[in-house]
Amino acid sequence: MTDLELEQSGNRQRKRRSDGERSREAILQEAARLATVEGLDGLSIARLADAVGMSKSGLFAHFDSKQDLQLATIETAAGIFAEEVTTPSRDGATGLERLRLLADGFLRHVEGDTFPGGCFFASVAAELDTRPGPVRDLAISVVNSWQQEILLAIQDAQAEGAIDAAEDAEQLTFELDAYLLLGNAGFVITHTPDPIERARRAVERRLDLVLTQPAVAAPLT
Amino acid sequence: MTDLELEQSGNRQRKRRSDGERSREAILQEAARLATVEGLDGLSIARLADAVGMSKSGLFAHFDSKQDLQLATIETAAGIFAEEVTTPSRDGATGLERLRLLADGFLRHVEGDTFPGGCFFASVAAELDTRPGPVRDLAISVVNSWQQEILLAIQDAQAEGAIDAAEDAEQLTFELDAYLLLGNAGFVITHTPDPIERARRAVERRLDLVLTQPAVAAPLT
């Protein structure tokens, strides 16, 4: 091979590799969307291939097995969730700010229709809860990280004196997460903003009970 | 045919009919269990036939179509839920008693492992939310009746003066239902009593805030 041929071959290879990465990314984005409708297990390779305009064999070239595809789909959904919800919350200067950004970010993420079936992890957790294996374990670990993120924000807010230190942080995490998840489930069923608004109100009302300083200062008399 | 032959034929027919009803009932009980694991759509006829010890064609003789099986499965699950949760709650003499019986009955139903995937309706609602059609509509209508049952108990408790009349009954319904559903989801994932206990505590704490009379009378001084 001449240098030119070598270079052209290298370019083609790079191009091929980057096309491959783009397709893999495109497949996984579509797989994450479809999984919130069809389920992660019900993910039809034929429909997925169709949705991204590839042949079934072309699609399979990107993944070693259906399980490999499922695990990569969960990782993609986790990346999207981090980008839309958890990473922006870290801009909060205090634990309380982070907590509010997490709750608000979650509800915006649901309302924003990133996934047709609402929160990807609520959707797949309900599907996979009874099916042991690495796919379930990975999905559950993302759900656990989410709850940890809320818990840490609460604990920081307690250390900073913004939330009553006597409050049971794990119980508060449970209750706030409960509102957010029913906000999600209700929105997916009704497609009205009502459940999102109820969840928002529930979070604020619950926080009002534990804040050491009221959110709105009483007017001076 | 002689009278005896007629009678024998009638007996056989009655026997056949009642065997048929028993099998249909057995199939649907198993279908409801399986649906909380495999999903209502993922319900494999082959596995269902296997679980009840019938051939696939024998099983299909009981149902006109897969949709017919799915609708009948939802009705069976609704019957079980009514028997274990809503019907017993109607023994409550007041709205507040009915409300506590509903919450407690729901958590016992989940803990009792009636269905391996926890609450049948939480499980199938998450699966069907994005799939329009009569199966989804029937499942959603059962979910709505459940929320109505909670709402009516709250409204009665308000009319009876047990719960603060100023409280937004629909918002309170949302919050109590949220605790119960996360109790269910958490129990199915962890198989520990912890999420059930958190849900129970959340319900009691939330009710304490709105009761016009404290649950435990202050000791006389």
Interface residues (C-beta under 8 A of the other chain):
Chain A: T36 V37 G39 D41 G42 P116 G117 G118 A122 S123 A125 A126 E127 D129 T130 R131 I140 V143 E170 Q171 F174 E175 D177 A178 Y179 L181 L182 A185 G186 V188 I189 P195 R198 A199 R201 A202 L209
Chain B: T36 V37 G39 D41 G42 P116 G117 G118 A122 S123 A125 A126 E127 D129 T130 R131 I140 V143 E170 Q171 F174 E175 D177 A178 Y179 L181 L182 A185 G186 V188 I189 P195 R198 A199 R201 A202 L209
